[in-house]
């Protein structure tokens, strides 16, 4: 393998957040630390719970000449293969309060809906899931297999969410959404509290102080949940970098403006769960002052990165990482290859960098297709 060709990634855009002012108390006032602690206490008691692996990408860290690159492998999260298992299912548990006559609903690009369906099945209540025309049949089948009624509508994710709101209001269904809007903040906070457990686990899995964290953002729920986890569990605050698809960089554009900026996604990314046009309200309250930098990336490097994880080109272990697990790796290498960005981030031999492998092969067909494409690029 020619290392120069294998690691020739570039980012599309790199920006600095001029509003950065990380304050633990402020963050933990938005996502209350008691919510965070309660989520960990509850989820850690679920059947088959165990922390997901924190893997050293030793071959990548050697190439980048940094101390460590850690990869949190969420493909091992319960049987859902995604960090989303921590959010939607937990919110269903909290909102249902043991009631059996409830019907819950949600809109999803795949993994969140699967978590909600799983949570509903565990409790024994009905679940209605709205998906757009962009969601694959395999993801639809996976949710149906968990007992959910899946309703496909025309349009994109935003269209499915609007339909979910309208129909749920008509029939009195409880919406379990990871997106916040005016007068709808509790459920998104519960999902984010669930996600914060990832940082709790990491704080016990390594003695190294994390210096940099690259966080994927769609509507911002995972990123903000993990930032809140950092505020609660990390002694030292690392540099926090948000990563987005080039055509769906709503967090980057909002941080540049200083207010939530809704954008039109003119071309859907293959990073389906990240192809979002507007940052969610509660995550925005956290992210607007806690993020150091934003990076937008191209889809072009996704297949190769999937293959590099699977073929042990980044570590000693084979890693099954879905498309949305690749952005942290892509953006890190891109920043390393750009002298200005590397200097701005202060990446050096003492750096301990955290990446979130947020999903496994949650859609086996898409995974195999991208893996095959990627293999051709590295061999």
Steps between C-alpha positions, in 0.01 A plus 500: 500500500631842407451707815513828314212397277309333782507807725455773240176635648398865483215684666262731316490782753650575843375780725561637848216579740536865599236450772696229686470527879476157663327517839424177686226650718324654204503173304385297800225753554365424153539123529468459874766282662227313688349397164844379394554300818150355492545387139821316584347341810200375302669385177785324680237274658352390167538135405821434303641845574877530481730784395589502131869461408743791489741392228842648429543582132873439542584492130328834450666657805841383371436663164378825659787496753266553796487323836163325454196491276211340686192364321185437704339201327123542528440210260504290819214694667241240600368330186420826320858570384467874566538762773135585436405201716587719800262782411167404345444188708584687821261783410222246433560347842486837676199640313288184518536473880388139481170577323397231251230691312741753350591526132837661427609646167810645339656607171835352412775439247544155653692452824291722728179332384653160562580605857147631559352179357729292720407702807128468423532125448677456835214675679225345288347811342419592139736702285446703180803603297508751214776469241578695185551368148878515564495230771603156373274195501741313727468768767122494462495121536718516812248730671207284392679197642498676837122531479465858374250622243712676239343780295696617196431848365623701202781749550799517734552463876346840574187395311473179703532699823225742403270209414584331830407817692173543312376139526617457860311811606188373325503163679662594830820301448805587714782624278843365597723724292870580532433844350388791716270788405304766686321344801647158419826457691461228764517197269805629306668566835429142608655363180805723544535390862508144371776586253710661776556151640758453223727754668441342842631172360800663332598676823546154655662336196817707474731690731608731219359849494312548174633809319271500193152364429352480150120479516261427214200731478170456322248696706762507778349265759792260534756780489325705768435193716868412492603860568278489809668172592838669462385782729388244760767230484826640355741685730660683209306644208629387160473689174160415352465478123166453323496302175225524235436410135589781260140545385346478847726715715223666699700514826796664326281761332307567821823550698627737233181707534452469876143375463324192364515513123279259309657387175363320197666164445531512123673164474445224755817355653563127521543582868123471533474564873706818459329645194300759694412859422448646847667458839259406778408761761638338820826379341551850359485649850793276595702499179499874426759578770669164561632415152848615398488420129286354223604288203295405195598197296429333167323165460781384270717366784226303675532164315880493535479574873245221551740262324801623698318428826394153383837404353710598805669793327435732796541260793586143590131415524238455233234765556152497347426869462199628305505812286429739789796357695747635243476883528723530807779308328458690173504842667793415730719389210385800296595738782837329545572544129420873516774699673269786599233275653760280670658806660162644602405173672842449656529139385842367607683202650324547834148495355246241615217521247152354543283391207148362524427188297131566535365200306577162351340341197151618593406463134684186384430560130635856499797395715601218266457724196721776645754248629538351153554846348751585773700180457573595141649828621744349753614187317 
